[in-house]
Amino acid sequence: MKRWILFILVVAPVVYLLTFGLSRDPRELPSVLIGKEAPAFSLKTLENKEITLESLRGSPIVMNFWATWCGPCLYEHAILKEARERFEKEGVKFLGVVYQDRREQVEAFLKEMGEPFVVLLDETSRSAIDFGVGGVPETFFIDSQGIVRKKLSGVLSREYIETGISEMQ
């Protein structure tokens, strides 16, 4: 009898957690925004042009929070450039929101590496807070109606971008 109680109290929960945990992608962290309208934002580009969520209504959006000091962001830079070249002609907008970084650093980085997206400055981190960003890189897939369909914490892959974009259209 004691063995069954031990099994139920210890072994069964461990087996359940391992089974549940191994079936999920750890980069797909839950977000209260999934299925809801994306938080409104009004951010400026490096050229001082204002971009708002409302001005992009009607276009699917890949919104990537990144920084020049972020190693994984450097890795996914080329992947985002390639994705933009491929999907922008289909109307997908690629936005890169600078997370806790300096304009001078961003400009130097982009001059060397190229721009994989429209760069937006979030100088007060208001948008990062509104989106619930805990670190970089984090990417949100927002459909043409402004609804958040997917969120990824960590480095993007080509396959993940393709899946995210197909789920938005």
N, C-alpha and C positions, 0 to 999 in steps of 0.2 A: 504494500500500500504506500509506503514511504517513497518508493521509487517512482510511482506514478505521480505523486504530488511533486516530487523533485523535477520530474520530466515536464509537467505542466507549468511549473513556476519558473524553470530556468531554461531548459532546452527548447521548448516550443516557441517562446518569444524570440530566442536567438535565431532559430531557423526561419521564423517569419520575417524578422528584420533583414537577415541576409538575402532571403528570396526577394523581398520587396525592394531592398536597396540595390541589388544587382540588376534589377529589371529597369532601372531608370538611368537616364543620362545625368550625371552629377552637374553638368554645366547648365542644365535646364532647371534653374532654381524657380520655385513658384513665385509668381508675382500677382499681387492683387489687381494689377492693371489688365491682365489677360481677359479679353472679351469686353473690355470697357474702353471708353473714349480716352485717347491719349491726353495727358495734361497739356493744356494750352501753353505755348511758349512764344516768346518774342526775343530772338537773339540776333546779334549782328555778325556779319561775315568779316573777314580780315579787311575787306574793302569798305567796311562800314555800311553795308546794305542790310536792311532789316528783313529777316525771314520769320514768318509766323506759321504755326500749324495750319491756321485757316487759309493762308496763301497757297498752301500745298494740297488743299482739299481736292480730291479727284485723282490724286496720284498715290500709288503705294510708296512707302518710305522705309528705307533701311537706315536706322538712326543708331550710330555707333559712338559711344562715349569712350574717349581715348586721351592719352597724354604722351608727350615726347619722352618722358622718363620711364615709360612702361615698356619693358622688354617684349611681352606678348603682343603689344600693339604694333611694335616694329615688325614682328613676324607676319601679322595679318594684313599689314599695309599693302603688300603686293597682291594679296588675294582680293582685297577690296577694290584695288585699281582694276584688276581683271574683271571683277563682277560688274563694276560700273560701266566699263566699256561694253560689256555684253548686254546688260539689262536696261541701261538708260534709254536706249532706243525704243524700248517697250513701255517707256513712261515711268519707270521706277526712279525715284529720287534717292540719292545717297547723301546723308548728312553725317558729318563728323563733329561731335560736340566736344570741345576741349575741356578736360576735367582737371582742375587745380594745376594749371600750368601758366607760363608767362607767354605773352604775345611774341616777344623776341625769339624765344626758344622755338615756338611753333613755326614762325616764319622761316627761321634757319633750317629747321627740319624739313619743311615742305619744299624749300628751294633745292635741297639735296635729294630728297626722295620722291618728289612729285605729289600731286594732290589726288587722292583716290575718292574724294567726296567734297561737297561744299562744306567748308570749315566754318563752324559757328563758335563764337566765344561765349562761355557761360561764366563770366567773371565773378559773379556772386554765388555760383553753384546752385542757384535757385532751381534750374531745370533738373540738375542731377538729383536734388532733394525730391522734387516733385515726381520724378520717375523712380525713385527709390534706389538709386545707384549706390552700391556699397564699395565699389572699386572698379578698376578698368582692366581689360576692356569689358564692356557690357553693350549688347546690341539688342535693339527693339525692332520688330517688324510690325509696321503700322499699315493697315489696309487703306484703300482710297477713300473710305468713309471716316477715317481717323480713329479706327478701333485697333487696339494693340492685339495682335494675333499670336506673337511669340516673343520670348525673351531668352537670350543666351548670355551667360556669364562665362567669360573665358574666350579663348582664341577661336575665331570663326574658321570653318573649313569651306572649301568650294561646295561640297555636298550640302552642308548646312544652309548656306546662302541660297542655293537652288531650291531646297525644300521650303525654306522660309518664304521665299518669293512666290513659289507656286501655291502655298497656302493662303497668300494674301490676295491672289487674283481670282 
